[in-house]
Amino acid sequence: MPATFVRLQGCTLRCLFCDTAFDTGTRWDVPELTKYIQSITPQNNLVVITGGEPMVHAGLGTLCYGLLAANFSVQIETSGSVFNTKVWDAAELTGVPAHSKRFSVVVSPKTSKLAVNLIPAFISAYKYVIKAGEVDPLDGLPNVSPQTGKALKVARPASPDIPVFVMPCDGYDDQKNEDNLRTAIDSSMRFGYRLRIVTGK
């Protein structure tokens, strides 16, 4: 669906395949950023906040509150490695419940554990980046650490009721991308996950 995509820099992890600049970017204060997003986003549309790791930013709750209060829908994409309680405060203050069409959290696990036990209660969906030769044959999900390249089962869904999306990793190589796509398709067909494909640059 159409969305305004807000990519924040900074992360507690440095995954080998990450396409985000870790240490460069443009600095915004929260009111200025909120106003700018509102100026370019049609009323009631979706705003996706991602990173890096958006949960590391102290102002994320204020940004979410401003957008939800202005009747935008907000989706946060996080690795689950950090828990920011201000985000849930913002949703509660605006009366927008977690898991609603107006406020959702997509967790793309990159480590074996999520930050705290509270996180699963707010997860609307899981998303996994799939690489050929790096998936567990028992569930079709990653079994290699994206930070070290060593064997590691990243965190699995806490509930069978939460949707799981898989997407092929961009290997910046046609053959690698084809292999990654085939592996992601296989995982989705065998285990009932939803395949997500990103096209274009």
Secondary structure by P-SEA (a helix, b strand, c coil): cccbbbbbcccccccccccccccbbbbbcaaaaaaaaaaaccccbbbbbbccccccccaaaaaaaaaaaabbbbbbbcccccccaaaaaaaaaaccccccccbbbbbbccccccccccccccccbbbbbbbccccccccccccccccccccccccccccccbbbbbbbcccccaaaaaaaaaaaaaaaaacbbbbbbbccc
